[in-house]
Amino acid sequence: MSQKAKKIGLTCVVLVLALGGLLYSTLSEGTEYYKHVDEVMADPGAWYGKNLQLHGFVQGEPARKRDSLEYRFDVQNKGKVVRAYYTGIVPDTFKADSEVVLKGKLAADGTFHVEKDGVMAKCPSKYDPAKLPPATTPGAAPPSTGTK
């Protein structure tokens, strides 16, 4: 094998190893799982210490420590419940029975610790079928408004 071929081969091996190491380190620390409460609590040991986005519904009123921004609340989905702790400002829509996605980690004691700015309360749907006008058939005249 010629000297030039050895240099090219060695360069390729070094590049592949460097890119592989970079890809592995980037993905391992940036990976975040999106799970529902019932999925995580079915086998909590598998999720300890991992970055999670936990989806569920706030059960009862969130408890806030007096004169602080420390919150303690339960999040549930399909009968499974996890206690969550958060310190910070919460969205206006964060209240009892609201749908939330929490970013954080599950601790070994089974509680979920939410990271800074990790509470996302989903907005309630504005869709209310009772307030919609009745459907019309194609080609039919629009409903009368009573004014001319």
N, C-alpha and C positions, 0 to 999 in steps of 0.2 A: 504494500500500500504506500502511495506516495506521501510526502510530507504535506502537500497541499490538501489532500483528501482527509488526512488526520485532523488538520486545523479546522476544516469545514465541519467535519463530524463532531469535534469537540465543541465548536461554537453552537451548533444546533442543539446538542445535549444541554449545554449551559442555558441557552435561551428557553428551551422547553421547561426545564426545572425552575427557572426564575419566574416564568409566566404561570406555571402551575402553582408555585408557592404563593404568588401574589393573588391569584384567583381564590385559592383555599382560604387565605387569611381574610380576604375581603368578605367572602360569603359566610364564613363561620361567625364573624362578629356582627354582621349586618342582618342575619336571618331572623325573621320575626314570624311567629305562627299566629294565624287567625283562627281562634277556636271559640265555641260556645261553652258556657259554664258546665253544662251536662257532659260534654266531651272531656273536659279537663278533669272534672271531679270523679269520672268513672275510673280513672287511673292517675291520681295526682302525683304519685312518685315519678312518673315518666316526664312530668312537666316542671319539677322543682328547678328554679334558677334559670329557666329558659325565658327568652324575650317572647312575650305573648301580647296579642290583642285579644282581649276577652270580651265576648259579646253576651249580654244578658239584660235583665230588667231589674231596676232598683226595687228591693222589697222593703216596704215601709218607708218612713221618713228618714233621710240621712241624719245622723247625729253629728253635731258640730261642737267642738270643744269651745267653751266660753272664752271670748276675747282672743280667738286665734282662727286660723284657716285650716285647722286639722279636722278632717272628716272621717267618720267610720260608718260604713253602711254594708248591707248585704245585697249581693247580686244573685239572681236566680234565673234558671231556665229549665223547663221540664222537670221540676221537682228537686233539682240539685241546687245547692246554695253555697256560696263562698263569701267570707267576710273580707271586705276591702278597706284599705287605709289610703288616704290621700291628703296631702298638704298643698294648698294652693287655691286659686280662684276657680270656681265651678261655673259652667254655663247656666244661663237663666232657665233653660229647660230641664235642668237636673233636679228632679224631685221624685217623690214616690211613684212607682209604677212606670217611670220613664225608661225608654230603651237606651242603653248605653254601650259604648265600646271603650274599654279601659286598656291603656298601654302600660305594661309593667312586668313584674315577675311574681311567680308563686313561691312563697317561702316554705321551708321544711315543716313549719307548724300548720300549714294548710291555709294561711291567709294570703291575700293578694295585695302586693304593695305597688301602688300606682306611681309611675314616674311623673316628674314635673310636666305640666300641661298635657297629661295623659288621659283626661276625662273628655270624652266626646259624647254628648247627649244628642240622640237623633231627634229631629224635629217631628212633631206629630203630623200626620198626614192632613192636608187641607181638603182632601176629597171626602165629601159627604153625599152619598147618593140620594138622600132624602131632600136635599136642596136643589137638585138638578131639575131643569124643566123636563116635561115628558118628551120622549123620543117621537120624532115625526117620521112618516114614511116618505121615501123619495118621491118628488113631484107634488107633494101635498102643500097646501098653503101654510105659511108660518102661523103660529098661534096669535090670536088677536091680543093687543095690549090694552084695548079699551079706550084708546085716544085716537083722534083723527088728525 
